[in-house]
Structure formats: structure tokens, C-alpha cells
């Protein structure tokens, strides 16, 4: 993941941040508000590690996937639907009702 994913969804990452760095305080994270430089400075102070160690830990942490609760947030729905278009059969619309998919022209009410 990239830092902009973290910054755009900052409060949603609190749990993952606290899991990785248990020394942090949620109230302090509120004040940092996704600012990467401020976050690094805070971690240096909170953990007692040097800046380069923190930067390396942060790089390793960013290699991970975006947590599913963030990906599944309703604000990402339209983007996810648009990405799903590559899996939708020709002639079908990715924004159509899911119940109609794969029914070969039959409508859900044809029972």
C-alpha cells in the first residue's frame, strides 16, 4: 500500500498502527492526522528508536495489504464496482443488479 491510502483513511488505520507500535496513543494519532513526517517524529519519541529504524519499520509495514475493513468501506464501492467490470460478461453492465448476472437473458422474476 502507499502512504496516501493511510492518510486518506487515517482513523481506520489506528488499530493496525497500535498493533504494530503498542506505545502509541490514539489521542496522539488524532493530532497527527495522517501526516507522515509527524508520524515518524512521534514514533521516534514514543519508541525511543532512531529515525532510520522507524523509517525502515514503516516501509516494511507499508508492504502489507490495505486492511479489508478499509477496502470494504462504502466510500470505495463505486471504485470497486468499476474494477469488477473486467469480470463481467460482454453485454452485461457492472452496475446492473447482481441478481441478473449469469442468467442468460432471464429476468429474476421469470420463476
Helices and strands as residue ranges (DSSP letters): H 3-8, G 10-13, H 14-20, H 26-32, H 36-47, H 51-62, H 68-71, G 74-76, H 77-83, G 84-87, G 98-100
